[in-house]
Amino acid sequence: MSDGRTNARLQAYDNRVKEAFDRIVPVLKQLSALQHEDDFVVRAQQLARAELGYELPLPILERAWVTQLDMRTLFAWCVFETFEQTSATFFQQDPLEGQRGSEAAQAFESFLLECGFHLLDITPCADGRLAHAIAYALRIPYSAVRRRPHAGALFDVENTVNRWVKTEHRRYREALPNPAHADTRYLKVVLYHFSSLDPAHEGCAAHGSDDALAASCGARRLQDFQQAVENSFCCGASVDRLLIGIDTDTDAIRVHVPGLDGSTNLERWLDAREAYEATRHLGVAEGRARLQAMVEQAAAASPDSGMVKLICRLIENNISQIDYVREYHGGHYADAGHAERFIGVGIGFKEIHLRNLTYFAYMDTVEEGAPDLDVGVKIFKGLNVSRGLPVPVVVRFDYSGKVPGARDRAVRHAERVLEAMRQRYSELFAEGLIHALLTVHDQDRHAPAEAVGSSITFATGGGH
């Protein structure tokens, strides 16, 4: 039941992207040793082209003979340039083979409808160790799911109700993804996390590494969402809910299989590792039959057949991910804690699907998203500031190119967020220990993010 070919492709992509970010510090260390050589600028650019794939900003290099090389600014600039290259590659080459209209995306969307769901909306925790949950841990084509990470997986109920309304309105007006009279539901999923190796310290920070609390809070938020829809529109409105936990050390999931009546048992779940062991020596057909029986047995009450079908697919996909971690990471990840390369702030980041690459702080304004952003800055004080390196922040706001003036409004939105960040983290900005790249993205086009501004003030010639 495990997909070794896909595992190899996903591992190659993960290595490619992370190595591009991880080459930055070694290159900057070499530049530090060369900065007082007569031909420093020429040698620095040769090194950057060879090791990083791009040239460095001349204003910084040309000032090195007068003063010390501005490593903080140079580091942030390189992180931003690498992000832009990563974004371009993602949209131009589709390395995860999950873009809208692809064979994989269409197949999963059809499968989802067969299960009785017209939309899958997943909220993982904003922790960077879950950034790969969709494309890797669950093996869902990224364009076939709605993803909105939040700290502690505590999504905004009102905003989610608004997205439900837009989804149902589209079904009424355009019959997409299916007509409104079709007997399907909107499925909202919370993906909380825990640590099997160090449960007391490496669980969800938003819940104090308390796994039971993370699960119960997720379940309550799901219940609040369903109740909000039913109270606002009608009893029995088309909403289902699903609670899933993921072990950030092994990527194995545990699913709290709901009953047909909507009940969820927080003390009962099906662990993908149990399914792995129970099916590893069976043929595909026999293994799937055994898996279905295990899902049904784990349900809180008599389960819905479509929900069982979907959960079986997710666990089967996760079995491949368990093998992925065992083959390429010795059974568990070496970076049990945080190891993100930058903070992503705003709304968007469709191209980020790699573990521990990005800490997400989804927000419209810094004021409302302050708790998520503060957690990210605290994490990077340990990862970067403690070593004298700045916190790199990529601000991102998606917009619809179909709406007149939307791009300009997205740019102004990003600029307001940067100004609010300057005020909130004024000491870090003053010391050059935080830098931000402003980007926008047309959500109606399969194209890379567009850099529109930066806290780095010199003329770089490199787009930020």
Contacts in CASP RR format, 6 or more apart in sequence:
PFRMAT RR
TARGET T0000
AUTHOR 0000-0000-0000
METHOD contacts of the structure
MODEL  1
MSDGRTNARLQAYDNRVKEAFDRIVPVLKQLSALQHEDDFVVRAQQLARA
ELGYELPLPILERAWVTQLDMRTLFAWCVFETFEQTSATFFQQDPLEGQR
GSEAAQAFESFLLECGFHLLDITPCADGRLAHAIAYALRIPYSAVRRRPH
AGALFDVENTVNRWVKTEHRRYREALPNPAHADTRYLKVVLYHFSSLDPA
HEGCAAHGSDDALAASCGARRLQDFQQAVENSFCCGASVDRLLIGIDTDT
DAIRVHVPGLDGSTNLERWLDAREAYEATRHLGVAEGRARLQAMVEQAAA
ASPDSGMVKLICRLIENNISQIDYVREYHGGHYADAGHAERFIGVGIGFK
EIHLRNLTYFAYMDTVEEGAPDLDVGVKIFKGLNVSRGLPVPVVVRFDYS
GKVPGARDRAVRHAERVLEAMRQRYSELFAEGLIHALLTVHDQDRHAPAE
AVGSSITFATGGGH
1 279 0 8 1.000
1 283 0 8 1.000
1 284 0 8 1.000
1 287 0 8 1.000
1 288 0 8 1.000
1 316 0 8 1.000
1 319 0 8 1.000
1 320 0 8 1.000
2 319 0 8 1.000
2 320 0 8 1.000
2 322 0 8 1.000
2 323 0 8 1.000
3 139 0 8 1.000
3 320 0 8 1.000
4 320 0 8 1.000
4 323 0 8 1.000
4 324 0 8 1.000
6 139 0 8 1.000
6 320 0 8 1.000
7 320 0 8 1.000
7 323 0 8 1.000
7 324 0 8 1.000
7 327 0 8 1.000
7 328 0 8 1.000
9 95 0 8 1.000
9 97 0 8 1.000
10 96 0 8 1.000
10 135 0 8 1.000
10 136 0 8 1.000
10 324 0 8 1.000
11 324 0 8 1.000
11 328 0 8 1.000
13 95 0 8 1.000
13 96 0 8 1.000
13 354 0 8 1.000
14 132 0 8 1.000
14 354 0 8 1.000
14 355 0 8 1.000
17 86 0 8 1.000
17 354 0 8 1.000
17 357 0 8 1.000
18 341 0 8 1.000
18 354 0 8 1.000
18 357 0 8 1.000
20 52 0 8 1.000
20 82 0 8 1.000
20 85 0 8 1.000
20 86 0 8 1.000
21 79 0 8 1.000
21 82 0 8 1.000
21 341 0 8 1.000
21 357 0 8 1.000
22 341 0 8 1.000
23 51 0 8 1.000
23 52 0 8 1.000
24 52 0 8 1.000
24 75 0 8 1.000
24 78 0 8 1.000
24 79 0 8 1.000
24 82 0 8 1.000
25 75 0 8 1.000
25 389 0 8 1.000
26 51 0 8 1.000
27 47 0 8 1.000
27 48 0 8 1.000
27 51 0 8 1.000
27 52 0 8 1.000
27 78 0 8 1.000
28 71 0 8 1.000
28 74 0 8 1.000
28 75 0 8 1.000
28 78 0 8 1.000
30 47 0 8 1.000
31 44 0 8 1.000
31 47 0 8 1.000
31 69 0 8 1.000
31 74 0 8 1.000
32 69 0 8 1.000
32 71 0 8 1.000
34 40 0 8 1.000
34 43 0 8 1.000
34 44 0 8 1.000
34 47 0 8 1.000
35 64 0 8 1.000
35 65 0 8 1.000
35 68 0 8 1.000
35 69 0 8 1.000
36 64 0 8 1.000
36 65 0 8 1.000
37 43 0 8 1.000
40 61 0 8 1.000
40 64 0 8 1.000
40 65 0 8 1.000
41 58 0 8 1.000
41 61 0 8 1.000
41 62 0 8 1.000
41 64 0 8 1.000
44 56 0 8 1.000
44 61 0 8 1.000
45 55 0 8 1.000
45 56 0 8 1.000
45 61 0 8 1.000
48 54 0 8 1.000
48 55 0 8 1.000
48 56 0 8 1.000
49 55 0 8 1.000
52 78 0 8 1.000
52 81 0 8 1.000
52 82 0 8 1.000
53 85 0 8 1.000
54 81 0 8 1.000
54 85 0 8 1.000
54 462 0 8 1.000
56 74 0 8 1.000
56 77 0 8 1.000
56 78 0 8 1.000
57 74 0 8 1.000
57 77 0 8 1.000
57 458 0 8 1.000
57 459 0 8 1.000
57 460 0 8 1.000
57 461 0 8 1.000
57 462 0 8 1.000
59 458 0 8 1.000
59 459 0 8 1.000
59 460 0 8 1.000
60 69 0 8 1.000
60 70 0 8 1.000
60 73 0 8 1.000
60 74 0 8 1.000
60 77 0 8 1.000
60 458 0 8 1.000
61 69 0 8 1.000
63 70 0 8 1.000
71 389 0 8 1.000
72 388 0 8 1.000
72 389 0 8 1.000
72 390 0 8 1.000
72 432 0 8 1.000
72 433 0 8 1.000
72 435 0 8 1.000
73 390 0 8 1.000
73 432 0 8 1.000
73 435 0 8 1.000
73 456 0 8 1.000
75 389 0 8 1.000
75 390 0 8 1.000
75 392 0 8 1.000
76 390 0 8 1.000
76 392 0 8 1.000
76 435 0 8 1.000
76 456 0 8 1.000
77 435 0 8 1.000
77 456 0 8 1.000
77 460 0 8 1.000
77 464 0 8 1.000
79 341 0 8 1.000
79 342 0 8 1.000
79 392 0 8 1.000
80 392 0 8 1.000
80 394 0 8 1.000
80 435 0 8 1.000
80 437 0 8 1.000
80 451 0 8 1.000
80 454 0 8 1.000
80 456 0 8 1.000
80 464 0 8 1.000
81 462 0 8 1.000
81 464 0 8 1.000
83 342 0 8 1.000
83 394 0 8 1.000
83 437 0 8 1.000
84 448 0 8 1.000
84 449 0 8 1.000
84 451 0 8 1.000
84 463 0 8 1.000
84 464 0 8 1.000
86 351 0 8 1.000
87 351 0 8 1.000
87 439 0 8 1.000
87 448 0 8 1.000
87 449 0 8 1.000
88 448 0 8 1.000
89 95 0 8 1.000
90 96 0 8 1.000
90 351 0 8 1.000
90 448 0 8 1.000
91 99 0 8 1.000
91 351 0 8 1.000
91 446 0 8 1.000
91 447 0 8 1.000
91 448 0 8 1.000
92 448 0 8 1.000
94 102 0 8 1.000
96 135 0 8 1.000
96 141 0 8 1.000
96 142 0 8 1.000
96 353 0 8 1.000
97 104 0 8 1.000
97 141 0 8 1.000
98 104 0 8 1.000
98 105 0 8 1.000
98 135 0 8 1.000
98 141 0 8 1.000
98 142 0 8 1.000
98 143 0 8 1.000
98 144 0 8 1.000
99 105 0 8 1.000
99 141 0 8 1.000
99 142 0 8 1.000
99 143 0 8 1.000
99 446 0 8 1.000
100 143 0 8 1.000
100 446 0 8 1.000
101 143 0 8 1.000
102 141 0 8 1.000
102 143 0 8 1.000
104 141 0 8 1.000
105 141 0 8 1.000
105 143 0 8 1.000
105 144 0 8 1.000
108 140 0 8 1.000
108 141 0 8 1.000
108 144 0 8 1.000
109 144 0 8 1.000
109 177 0 8 1.000
111 313 0 8 1.000
112 118 0 8 1.000
112 119 0 8 1.000
112 120 0 8 1.000
112 144 0 8 1.000
112 310 0 8 1.000
113 177 0 8 1.000
113 178 0 8 1.000
113 184 0 8 1.000
114 306 0 8 1.000
114 309 0 8 1.000
115 306 0 8 1.000
115 307 0 8 1.000
115 309 0 8 1.000
115 310 0 8 1.000
116 183 0 8 1.000
116 184 0 8 1.000
116 185 0 8 1.000
116 306 0 8 1.000
117 184 0 8 1.000
117 185 0 8 1.000
117 186 0 8 1.000
117 187 0 8 1.000
117 240 0 8 1.000
117 306 0 8 1.000
117 310 0 8 1.000
118 167 0 8 1.000
118 171 0 8 1.000
118 177 0 8 1.000
118 178 0 8 1.000
118 182 0 8 1.000
118 184 0 8 1.000
118 185 0 8 1.000
118 186 0 8 1.000
118 238 0 8 1.000
119 146 0 8 1.000
119 167 0 8 1.000
119 177 0 8 1.000
119 186 0 8 1.000
119 187 0 8 1.000
120 140 0 8 1.000
120 144 0 8 1.000
120 145 0 8 1.000
120 146 0 8 1.000
120 187 0 8 1.000
120 189 0 8 1.000
121 145 0 8 1.000
121 146 0 8 1.000
121 148 0 8 1.000
121 160 0 8 1.000
121 163 0 8 1.000
121 186 0 8 1.000
121 187 0 8 1.000
121 188 0 8 1.000
121 189 0 8 1.000
122 133 0 8 1.000
122 134 0 8 1.000
122 145 0 8 1.000
122 146 0 8 1.000
122 147 0 8 1.000
122 148 0 8 1.000
122 189 0 8 1.000
122 190 0 8 1.000
122 191 0 8 1.000
123 147 0 8 1.000
123 148 0 8 1.000
123 149 0 8 1.000
123 150 0 8 1.000
123 153 0 8 1.000
123 155 0 8 1.000
123 188 0 8 1.000
123 189 0 8 1.000
123 190 0 8 1.000
123 191 0 8 1.000
124 130 0 8 1.000
124 131 0 8 1.000
124 133 0 8 1.000
124 134 0 8 1.000
124 147 0 8 1.000
124 149 0 8 1.000
124 153 0 8 1.000
124 191 0 8 1.000
124 193 0 8 1.000
124 246 0 8 1.000
125 149 0 8 1.000
125 150 0 8 1.000
125 151 0 8 1.000
125 152 0 8 1.000
125 153 0 8 1.000
125 191 0 8 1.000
125 192 0 8 1.000
125 193 0 8 1.000
125 204 0 8 1.000
125 206 0 8 1.000
126 149 0 8 1.000
126 150 0 8 1.000
126 151 0 8 1.000
126 152 0 8 1.000
126 359 0 8 1.000
126 360 0 8 1.000
126 361 0 8 1.000
126 362 0 8 1.000
126 372 0 8 1.000
126 375 0 8 1.000
127 151 0 8 1.000
127 152 0 8 1.000
127 193 0 8 1.000
127 204 0 8 1.000
127 205 0 8 1.000
127 248 0 8 1.000
127 338 0 8 1.000
127 359 0 8 1.000
128 338 0 8 1.000
128 340 0 8 1.000
128 355 0 8 1.000
128 356 0 8 1.000
128 357 0 8 1.000
128 358 0 8 1.000
128 359 0 8 1.000
128 360 0 8 1.000
129 193 0 8 1.000
129 248 0 8 1.000
129 333 0 8 1.000
129 337 0 8 1.000
129 338 0 8 1.000
129 355 0 8 1.000
129 356 0 8 1.000
130 137 0 8 1.000
130 149 0 8 1.000
130 191 0 8 1.000
130 193 0 8 1.000
130 246 0 8 1.000
130 248 0 8 1.000
130 355 0 8 1.000
131 149 0 8 1.000
131 352 0 8 1.000
131 353 0 8 1.000
131 354 0 8 1.000
131 355 0 8 1.000
131 356 0 8 1.000
131 357 0 8 1.000
131 358 0 8 1.000
131 360 0 8 1.000
132 353 0 8 1.000
132 354 0 8 1.000
132 355 0 8 1.000
133 191 0 8 1.000
133 246 0 8 1.000
134 140 0 8 1.000
134 142 0 8 1.000
134 145 0 8 1.000
134 147 0 8 1.000
134 353 0 8 1.000
135 141 0 8 1.000
135 142 0 8 1.000
135 353 0 8 1.000
136 251 0 8 1.000
136 321 0 8 1.000
136 324 0 8 1.000
136 353 0 8 1.000
136 354 0 8 1.000
136 355 0 8 1.000
137 246 0 8 1.000
137 251 0 8 1.000
137 253 0 8 1.000
137 318 0 8 1.000
137 321 0 8 1.000
138 253 0 8 1.000
138 314 0 8 1.000
138 317 0 8 1.000
138 318 0 8 1.000
138 321 0 8 1.000
139 317 0 8 1.000
139 318 0 8 1.000
139 320 0 8 1.000
139 321 0 8 1.000
140 314 0 8 1.000
140 317 0 8 1.000
142 350 0 8 1.000
142 353 0 8 1.000
143 350 0 8 1.000
146 163 0 8 1.000
148 155 0 8 1.000
148 160 0 8 1.000
148 362 0 8 1.000
149 360 0 8 1.000
149 362 0 8 1.000
150 156 0 8 1.000
150 362 0 8 1.000
150 372 0 8 1.000
151 205 0 8 1.000
151 206 0 8 1.000
151 361 0 8 1.000
151 371 0 8 1.000
151 372 0 8 1.000
151 375 0 8 1.000
152 192 0 8 1.000
152 204 0 8 1.000
152 206 0 8 1.000
152 207 0 8 1.000
152 214 0 8 1.000
152 217 0 8 1.000
153 190 0 8 1.000
153 191 0 8 1.000
153 192 0 8 1.000
153 204 0 8 1.000
153 214 0 8 1.000
153 217 0 8 1.000
153 218 0 8 1.000
153 221 0 8 1.000
154 206 0 8 1.000
154 217 0 8 1.000
154 218 0 8 1.000
154 221 0 8 1.000
155 190 0 8 1.000
155 221 0 8 1.000
155 225 0 8 1.000
157 221 0 8 1.000
157 224 0 8 1.000
157 225 0 8 1.000
157 228 0 8 1.000
158 228 0 8 1.000
160 188 0 8 1.000
160 225 0 8 1.000
161 225 0 8 1.000
161 228 0 8 1.000
161 229 0 8 1.000
161 232 0 8 1.000
164 186 0 8 1.000
164 229 0 8 1.000
164 239 0 8 1.000
167 186 0 8 1.000
168 180 0 8 1.000
168 186 0 8 1.000
168 238 0 8 1.000
170 176 0 8 1.000
171 177 0 8 1.000
171 178 0 8 1.000
171 179 0 8 1.000
171 180 0 8 1.000
171 182 0 8 1.000
172 180 0 8 1.000
178 184 0 8 1.000
184 238 0 8 1.000
185 238 0 8 1.000
185 239 0 8 1.000
185 240 0 8 1.000
186 238 0 8 1.000
186 239 0 8 1.000
186 240 0 8 1.000
187 240 0 8 1.000
187 241 0 8 1.000
187 242 0 8 1.000
187 310 0 8 1.000
188 222 0 8 1.000
188 225 0 8 1.000
188 226 0 8 1.000
188 239 0 8 1.000
188 240 0 8 1.000
188 241 0 8 1.000
188 242 0 8 1.000
189 241 0 8 1.000
189 242 0 8 1.000
189 243 0 8 1.000
189 244 0 8 1.000
190 218 0 8 1.000
190 219 0 8 1.000
190 221 0 8 1.000
190 222 0 8 1.000
190 241 0 8 1.000
190 242 0 8 1.000
190 243 0 8 1.000
190 244 0 8 1.000
191 244 0 8 1.000
191 245 0 8 1.000
191 246 0 8 1.000
192 204 0 8 1.000
192 207 0 8 1.000
192 211 0 8 1.000
192 214 0 8 1.000
192 215 0 8 1.000
192 217 0 8 1.000
192 218 0 8 1.000
192 243 0 8 1.000
192 244 0 8 1.000
192 245 0 8 1.000
192 246 0 8 1.000
193 203 0 8 1.000
193 204 0 8 1.000
193 214 0 8 1.000
193 245 0 8 1.000
193 246 0 8 1.000
193 247 0 8 1.000
193 248 0 8 1.000
194 203 0 8 1.000
194 204 0 8 1.000
194 211 0 8 1.000
194 214 0 8 1.000
194 245 0 8 1.000
194 246 0 8 1.000
194 247 0 8 1.000
194 248 0 8 1.000
195 201 0 8 1.000
195 202 0 8 1.000
195 203 0 8 1.000
195 209 0 8 1.000
195 247 0 8 1.000
195 248 0 8 1.000
195 249 0 8 1.000
195 336 0 8 1.000
196 247 0 8 1.000
196 249 0 8 1.000
196 250 0 8 1.000
196 252 0 8 1.000
196 332 0 8 1.000
197 249 0 8 1.000
197 332 0 8 1.000
197 336 0 8 1.000
198 249 0 8 1.000
198 336 0 8 1.000
199 209 0 8 1.000
199 211 0 8 1.000
200 209 0 8 1.000
201 209 0 8 1.000
202 209 0 8 1.000
202 248 0 8 1.000
202 249 0 8 1.000
202 336 0 8 1.000
202 337 0 8 1.000
203 209 0 8 1.000
203 211 0 8 1.000
203 214 0 8 1.000
203 248 0 8 1.000
204 210 0 8 1.000
204 211 0 8 1.000
204 214 0 8 1.000
205 375 0 8 1.000
206 214 0 8 1.000
206 375 0 8 1.000
207 213 0 8 1.000
207 214 0 8 1.000
207 217 0 8 1.000
212 266 0 8 1.000
215 243 0 8 1.000
215 245 0 8 1.000
215 256 0 8 1.000
215 266 0 8 1.000
216 266 0 8 1.000
218 243 0 8 1.000
219 243 0 8 1.000
219 256 0 8 1.000
219 264 0 8 1.000
219 266 0 8 1.000
222 241 0 8 1.000
222 242 0 8 1.000
222 243 0 8 1.000
222 264 0 8 1.000
223 241 0 8 1.000
225 239 0 8 1.000
225 241 0 8 1.000
226 239 0 8 1.000
226 241 0 8 1.000
229 237 0 8 1.000
229 239 0 8 1.000
230 236 0 8 1.000
230 237 0 8 1.000
230 239 0 8 1.000
240 258 0 8 1.000
240 262 0 8 1.000
240 304 0 8 1.000
240 307 0 8 1.000
241 258 0 8 1.000
241 262 0 8 1.000
241 264 0 8 1.000
242 255 0 8 1.000
242 256 0 8 1.000
242 258 0 8 1.000
242 307 0 8 1.000
242 311 0 8 1.000
243 255 0 8 1.000
243 256 0 8 1.000
243 258 0 8 1.000
243 264 0 8 1.000
243 266 0 8 1.000
244 253 0 8 1.000
244 254 0 8 1.000
244 255 0 8 1.000
244 256 0 8 1.000
244 314 0 8 1.000
245 253 0 8 1.000
245 254 0 8 1.000
245 255 0 8 1.000
245 256 0 8 1.000
245 269 0 8 1.000
246 252 0 8 1.000
246 253 0 8 1.000
246 254 0 8 1.000
247 253 0 8 1.000
247 254 0 8 1.000
248 333 0 8 1.000
248 336 0 8 1.000
248 337 0 8 1.000
249 332 0 8 1.000
249 333 0 8 1.000
249 336 0 8 1.000
250 273 0 8 1.000
250 322 0 8 1.000
250 325 0 8 1.000
250 331 0 8 1.000
250 332 0 8 1.000
250 333 0 8 1.000
251 318 0 8 1.000
251 321 0 8 1.000
251 322 0 8 1.000
251 324 0 8 1.000
251 325 0 8 1.000
252 271 0 8 1.000
252 272 0 8 1.000
252 273 0 8 1.000
252 276 0 8 1.000
252 318 0 8 1.000
252 321 0 8 1.000
252 322 0 8 1.000
253 271 0 8 1.000
253 272 0 8 1.000
253 314 0 8 1.000
253 315 0 8 1.000
253 318 0 8 1.000
254 269 0 8 1.000
254 270 0 8 1.000
254 271 0 8 1.000
254 272 0 8 1.000
255 269 0 8 1.000
255 270 0 8 1.000
255 272 0 8 1.000
255 295 0 8 1.000
255 298 0 8 1.000
255 311 0 8 1.000
255 314 0 8 1.000
255 315 0 8 1.000
256 264 0 8 1.000
256 265 0 8 1.000
256 266 0 8 1.000
256 268 0 8 1.000
256 269 0 8 1.000
256 300 0 8 1.000
257 268 0 8 1.000
257 269 0 8 1.000
257 270 0 8 1.000
257 295 0 8 1.000
257 296 0 8 1.000
257 298 0 8 1.000
257 299 0 8 1.000
257 300 0 8 1.000
257 303 0 8 1.000
257 307 0 8 1.000
257 308 0 8 1.000
257 311 0 8 1.000
258 264 0 8 1.000
258 299 0 8 1.000
258 300 0 8 1.000
258 301 0 8 1.000
258 303 0 8 1.000
258 304 0 8 1.000
258 307 0 8 1.000
259 299 0 8 1.000
259 300 0 8 1.000
259 301 0 8 1.000
259 302 0 8 1.000
259 303 0 8 1.000
259 304 0 8 1.000
259 307 0 8 1.000
260 301 0 8 1.000
260 302 0 8 1.000
260 303 0 8 1.000
260 304 0 8 1.000
261 301 0 8 1.000
261 302 0 8 1.000
262 300 0 8 1.000
262 301 0 8 1.000
263 300 0 8 1.000
263 301 0 8 1.000
264 300 0 8 1.000
265 300 0 8 1.000
268 298 0 8 1.000
268 300 0 8 1.000
269 298 0 8 1.000
270 294 0 8 1.000
270 295 0 8 1.000
270 298 0 8 1.000
270 311 0 8 1.000
270 315 0 8 1.000
272 315 0 8 1.000
272 318 0 8 1.000
272 319 0 8 1.000
272 322 0 8 1.000
273 322 0 8 1.000
274 294 0 8 1.000
275 291 0 8 1.000
275 294 0 8 1.000
275 315 0 8 1.000
275 319 0 8 1.000
276 319 0 8 1.000
276 322 0 8 1.000
278 290 0 8 1.000
278 291 0 8 1.000
278 294 0 8 1.000
279 287 0 8 1.000
279 288 0 8 1.000
279 290 0 8 1.000
279 291 0 8 1.000
279 319 0 8 1.000
282 290 0 8 1.000
288 312 0 8 1.000
288 316 0 8 1.000
291 312 0 8 1.000
291 315 0 8 1.000
291 316 0 8 1.000
292 308 0 8 1.000
292 312 0 8 1.000
295 303 0 8 1.000
295 308 0 8 1.000
295 311 0 8 1.000
295 312 0 8 1.000
295 315 0 8 1.000
296 303 0 8 1.000
296 308 0 8 1.000
299 308 0 8 1.000
325 331 0 8 1.000
325 332 0 8 1.000
325 333 0 8 1.000
333 355 0 8 1.000
333 356 0 8 1.000
335 356 0 8 1.000
337 356 0 8 1.000
338 356 0 8 1.000
338 359 0 8 1.000
338 379 0 8 1.000
338 383 0 8 1.000
339 356 0 8 1.000
339 383 0 8 1.000
340 356 0 8 1.000
340 357 0 8 1.000
340 358 0 8 1.000
340 359 0 8 1.000
340 379 0 8 1.000
340 380 0 8 1.000
340 383 0 8 1.000
341 356 0 8 1.000
341 357 0 8 1.000
341 358 0 8 1.000
341 392 0 8 1.000
342 357 0 8 1.000
342 358 0 8 1.000
342 359 0 8 1.000
342 392 0 8 1.000
342 393 0 8 1.000
342 394 0 8 1.000
343 358 0 8 1.000
343 359 0 8 1.000
343 360 0 8 1.000
343 361 0 8 1.000
343 373 0 8 1.000
343 376 0 8 1.000
343 377 0 8 1.000
343 380 0 8 1.000
343 391 0 8 1.000
343 392 0 8 1.000
343 393 0 8 1.000
343 394 0 8 1.000
344 352 0 8 1.000
344 358 0 8 1.000
344 359 0 8 1.000
344 360 0 8 1.000
344 361 0 8 1.000
344 393 0 8 1.000
344 394 0 8 1.000
344 395 0 8 1.000
344 396 0 8 1.000
345 361 0 8 1.000
345 363 0 8 1.000
345 373 0 8 1.000
345 393 0 8 1.000
345 394 0 8 1.000
345 395 0 8 1.000
345 396 0 8 1.000
345 417 0 8 1.000
345 421 0 8 1.000
345 436 0 8 1.000
346 361 0 8 1.000
346 362 0 8 1.000
346 363 0 8 1.000
346 364 0 8 1.000
346 395 0 8 1.000
346 396 0 8 1.000
346 397 0 8 1.000
346 417 0 8 1.000
347 362 0 8 1.000
347 363 0 8 1.000
347 364 0 8 1.000
347 396 0 8 1.000
347 397 0 8 1.000
347 398 0 8 1.000
348 362 0 8 1.000
348 396 0 8 1.000
348 397 0 8 1.000
348 398 0 8 1.000
348 441 0 8 1.000
348 443 0 8 1.000
349 358 0 8 1.000
349 360 0 8 1.000
349 396 0 8 1.000
350 398 0 8 1.000
350 441 0 8 1.000
350 443 0 8 1.000
351 448 0 8 1.000
351 449 0 8 1.000
352 358 0 8 1.000
352 360 0 8 1.000
358 394 0 8 1.000
359 375 0 8 1.000
359 376 0 8 1.000
359 379 0 8 1.000
359 380 0 8 1.000
360 372 0 8 1.000
361 369 0 8 1.000
361 372 0 8 1.000
361 373 0 8 1.000
361 375 0 8 1.000
361 376 0 8 1.000
362 369 0 8 1.000
362 372 0 8 1.000
363 369 0 8 1.000
363 372 0 8 1.000
363 373 0 8 1.000
363 417 0 8 1.000
364 413 0 8 1.000
365 416 0 8 1.000
365 417 0 8 1.000
365 420 0 8 1.000
366 373 0 8 1.000
366 417 0 8 1.000
366 420 0 8 1.000
366 421 0 8 1.000
366 424 0 8 1.000
367 420 0 8 1.000
370 424 0 8 1.000
373 421 0 8 1.000
373 424 0 8 1.000
377 391 0 8 1.000
377 425 0 8 1.000
377 428 0 8 1.000
377 434 0 8 1.000
380 391 0 8 1.000
381 391 0 8 1.000
384 390 0 8 1.000
384 391 0 8 1.000
384 392 0 8 1.000
384 433 0 8 1.000
385 391 0 8 1.000
385 428 0 8 1.000
385 433 0 8 1.000
388 433 0 8 1.000
389 433 0 8 1.000
390 428 0 8 1.000
390 432 0 8 1.000
390 433 0 8 1.000
390 434 0 8 1.000
390 435 0 8 1.000
391 428 0 8 1.000
391 433 0 8 1.000
391 434 0 8 1.000
391 435 0 8 1.000
392 435 0 8 1.000
392 436 0 8 1.000
392 437 0 8 1.000
393 421 0 8 1.000
393 434 0 8 1.000
393 435 0 8 1.000
393 436 0 8 1.000
393 437 0 8 1.000
394 436 0 8 1.000
394 437 0 8 1.000
394 439 0 8 1.000
395 414 0 8 1.000
395 417 0 8 1.000
395 418 0 8 1.000
395 436 0 8 1.000
395 437 0 8 1.000
395 438 0 8 1.000
395 439 0 8 1.000
396 414 0 8 1.000
396 439 0 8 1.000
396 440 0 8 1.000
396 441 0 8 1.000
396 449 0 8 1.000
397 410 0 8 1.000
397 413 0 8 1.000
397 414 0 8 1.000
397 439 0 8 1.000
397 440 0 8 1.000
397 441 0 8 1.000
398 410 0 8 1.000
398 440 0 8 1.000
398 441 0 8 1.000
398 442 0 8 1.000
398 443 0 8 1.000
399 406 0 8 1.000
399 407 0 8 1.000
399 409 0 8 1.000
399 410 0 8 1.000
399 440 0 8 1.000
399 441 0 8 1.000
399 442 0 8 1.000
399 443 0 8 1.000
400 406 0 8 1.000
400 442 0 8 1.000
400 443 0 8 1.000
400 444 0 8 1.000
401 407 0 8 1.000
401 442 0 8 1.000
401 443 0 8 1.000
401 444 0 8 1.000
401 445 0 8 1.000
402 444 0 8 1.000
407 440 0 8 1.000
407 442 0 8 1.000
410 440 0 8 1.000
411 438 0 8 1.000
411 440 0 8 1.000
411 452 0 8 1.000
414 438 0 8 1.000
414 439 0 8 1.000
414 440 0 8 1.000
414 452 0 8 1.000
414 453 0 8 1.000
415 438 0 8 1.000
415 453 0 8 1.000
418 436 0 8 1.000
418 438 0 8 1.000
418 455 0 8 1.000
421 429 0 8 1.000
421 434 0 8 1.000
421 436 0 8 1.000
422 429 0 8 1.000
422 455 0 8 1.000
425 434 0 8 1.000
428 434 0 8 1.000
429 455 0 8 1.000
434 455 0 8 1.000
435 454 0 8 1.000
435 455 0 8 1.000
435 456 0 8 1.000
436 454 0 8 1.000
436 455 0 8 1.000
437 451 0 8 1.000
437 453 0 8 1.000
437 454 0 8 1.000
437 455 0 8 1.000
437 464 0 8 1.000
438 451 0 8 1.000
438 452 0 8 1.000
438 453 0 8 1.000
438 454 0 8 1.000
439 449 0 8 1.000
439 450 0 8 1.000
439 451 0 8 1.000
439 452 0 8 1.000
440 449 0 8 1.000
440 450 0 8 1.000
440 452 0 8 1.000
441 447 0 8 1.000
441 448 0 8 1.000
441 449 0 8 1.000
441 450 0 8 1.000
442 450 0 8 1.000
451 463 0 8 1.000
451 464 0 8 1.000
453 464 0 8 1.000
454 460 0 8 1.000
454 464 0 8 1.000
456 464 0 8 1.000
END
